[in-house]
Amino acid sequence: MLNSLFINHQDRKEAAAIERRRQYEEARRQRIFNARQRIIGVDTIALEQQLKEKHDIQQNVREQQRKIEDEQRRQNQVIQLKHREQQLLRQQLETEINQFRALSQKPEQSRDFDLFDPNYLKKSQPARVGDYDPRLTVSGAQKFDGEDLSQKERIQLQKQQQRSWLEQQIREKRKAEMDRIAAEHFLEETLQAREQRVCQLAAEERCSRHRIQQAINQYNHHLKQQQDWNLNQQKRAEQEDNQAEIYNHLTSDILTENPDVAKSSLGPNRIIPYAYKGMSTEELQQIRENQEKQREELHRRQKEETATKMAWDKLTNDFDRMVLAKERELNRNRRQLAGKIGHDNFRLSNEQQQKLDHLNQTVYQNRPTMEYFNQFNTSSR
């Protein structure tokens, strides 16, 4: 704790020097272990620099040791001073405690002083002072049950207590009766006011319903007149439309069956569907001739497709037979090549095994272990 309290500038300086040496050592390790920057052979300049650094380090170590010894002597002196101060403080505290005990903790101030007080008998009271002495217990045989030494006072107090109870009950009954009468009066007034309010609301409701019924009857009457007028207008318009439709049907081209009506203005070969009456005999004959030509053309196309399909089937079969022959030939060549490759692999395996046996038994008789390799690159020195 003292070391952490008395850190000075020299301590921080020494810590900075230690950190600087650690950084130099790390940089040197990087230079030595880097194969691209390492120089083959002995570097005399680096060796001299190392000797100089070693001499400086030793000198710094001696200087640091001297400073540490001086600091230890100084800290020992400070510790001794602190120790003497603590002893003086402890002596002063003990003196104050003794004074406090002499002034505030006297024997007669303790809780159990009456047990060993030499003047206890002089200060004690007699066994019985009077009939109402609280020290009189049953085991003392000084006072017995049934004596009733204060009978008159007890009877007087009981009478006064009963009188006060009766007066209190009378007051409570009167107050309860008055509260009941006031509550009944308030309830009657409340019921009367409620009945008056109900009657008033009922009268207002009847009046409102009467006005609403009159308005509804008037609106229904007006609506009935409007519906009757609309119905008459609708019947009159429907009669006029029926008469116009009958006249149009009687004078239209549908009943007269005019063939020119079915011709459309959009083209010579287009017709109006709803006015079309059917094809003529020439049109039916032309359609039948076209159908016969289409049947002949279809029969001819079916023959051509059958011949083409047969030719393709023959060509496919020939191609399949040729592919099967080629595949058999490729399989035979593949098996021959696989046998040759297996024989060559067996021969190469035997030769490689012989070489490995020669190397293991003749050339590499003294193999290095992992301990030999682990001893390198462990430090920069």
ZIMOBEL-V857725 format. One record per residue. RES is the residue in three letters. OMEGA is omega as a letter, one per 20 degrees, with the letter a starting at -180 (999 if undefined). Layout:
# ZIMOBEL-V857725
res=(RES:RES)
omega=(OMEGA:OMEGA)
This chain:
# ZIMOBEL-V857725
res=(MET:LEU:ASN:SER:LEU:PHE:ILE:ASN:HIS:GLN:ASP:ARG:LYS:GLU:ALA:ALA:ALA:ILE:GLU:ARG:ARG:ARG:GLN:TYR:GLU:GLU:ALA:ARG:ARG:GLN:ARG:ILE:PHE:ASN:ALA:ARG:GLN:ARG:ILE:ILE:GLY:VAL:ASP:THR:ILE:ALA:LEU:GLU:GLN:GLN:LEU:LYS:GLU:LYS:HIS:ASP:ILE:GLN:GLN:ASN:VAL:ARG:GLU:GLN:GLN:ARG:LYS:ILE:GLU:ASP:GLU:GLN:ARG:ARG:GLN:ASN:GLN:VAL:ILE:GLN:LEU:LYS:HIS:ARG:GLU:GLN:GLN:LEU:LEU:ARG:GLN:GLN:LEU:GLU:THR:GLU:ILE:ASN:GLN:PHE:ARG:ALA:LEU:SER:GLN:LYS:PRO:GLU:GLN:SER:ARG:ASP:PHE:ASP:LEU:PHE:ASP:PRO:ASN:TYR:LEU:LYS:LYS:SER:GLN:PRO:ALA:ARG:VAL:GLY:ASP:TYR:ASP:PRO:ARG:LEU:THR:VAL:SER:GLY:ALA:GLN:LYS:PHE:ASP:GLY:GLU:ASP:LEU:SER:GLN:LYS:GLU:ARG:ILE:GLN:LEU:GLN:LYS:GLN:GLN:GLN:ARG:SER:TRP:LEU:GLU:GLN:GLN:ILE:ARG:GLU:LYS:ARG:LYS:ALA:GLU:MET:ASP:ARG:ILE:ALA:ALA:GLU:HIS:PHE:LEU:GLU:GLU:THR:LEU:GLN:ALA:ARG:GLU:GLN:ARG:VAL:CYS:GLN:LEU:ALA:ALA:GLU:GLU:ARG:CYS:SER:ARG:HIS:ARG:ILE:GLN:GLN:ALA:ILE:ASN:GLN:TYR:ASN:HIS:HIS:LEU:LYS:GLN:GLN:GLN:ASP:TRP:ASN:LEU:ASN:GLN:GLN:LYS:ARG:ALA:GLU:GLN:GLU:ASP:ASN:GLN:ALA:GLU:ILE:TYR:ASN:HIS:LEU:THR:SER:ASP:ILE:LEU:THR:GLU:ASN:PRO:ASP:VAL:ALA:LYS:SER:SER:LEU:GLY:PRO:ASN:ARG:ILE:ILE:PRO:TYR:ALA:TYR:LYS:GLY:MET:SER:THR:GLU:GLU:LEU:GLN:GLN:ILE:ARG:GLU:ASN:GLN:GLU:LYS:GLN:ARG:GLU:GLU:LEU:HIS:ARG:ARG:GLN:LYS:GLU:GLU:THR:ALA:THR:LYS:MET:ALA:TRP:ASP:LYS:LEU:THR:ASN:ASP:PHE:ASP:ARG:MET:VAL:LEU:ALA:LYS:GLU:ARG:GLU:LEU:ASN:ARG:ASN:ARG:ARG:GLN:LEU:ALA:GLY:LYS:ILE:GLY:HIS:ASP:ASN:PHE:ARG:LEU:SER:ASN:GLU:GLN:GLN:GLN:LYS:LEU:ASP:HIS:LEU:ASN:GLN:THR:VAL:TYR:GLN:ASN:ARG:PRO:THR:MET:GLU:TYR:PHE:ASN:GLN:PHE:ASN:THR:SER:SER:ARG)
omega=(r:r:r:r:a:r:a:a:a:r:r:r:r:r:r:r:r:r:r:r:r:r:r:r:r:r:r:r:r:r:a:a:r:a:a:a:a:a:r:r:a:r:a:r:r:r:r:r:r:r:r:r:r:r:r:a:r:r:r:r:r:r:r:r:r:r:r:r:r:a:r:r:a:r:r:r:r:r:r:r:r:a:r:r:r:r:r:r:r:r:r:r:r:r:r:r:r:r:r:r:a:a:a:a:r:a:a:r:a:a:a:r:a:a:a:r:a:a:a:a:r:a:a:r:r:a:a:r:a:a:a:r:a:r:a:a:a:a:a:r:r:a:a:r:r:r:r:a:a:a:a:r:a:a:r:r:r:r:r:r:r:r:r:r:a:r:r:r:r:r:a:r:r:a:r:r:r:r:r:r:r:r:r:r:r:r:r:r:a:r:r:r:r:r:r:r:r:r:r:r:r:r:r:r:r:r:a:r:r:r:r:r:r:r:r:r:r:r:r:r:r:r:r:r:a:r:r:r:r:r:r:r:a:r:r:r:a:r:r:r:r:r:r:r:r:r:r:r:a:a:a:r:a:r:r:r:r:a:a:a:a:a:a:r:a:a:a:a:a:a:r:a:a:r:a:a:r:a:r:a:r:r:r:r:r:r:r:r:r:r:r:r:r:r:r:r:r:r:r:r:r:r:a:r:r:r:r:a:r:r:r:r:r:r:r:a:r:a:r:r:r:r:r:r:r:a:r:r:r:r:a:r:a:r:r:a:r:r:r:a:r:r:r:r:r:a:r:r:r:r:r:r:r:r:r:r:r:a:a:a:a:a:a:r:a:a:r:r:a:r:r:a:a:a:a:r:r:r:r:a:999)
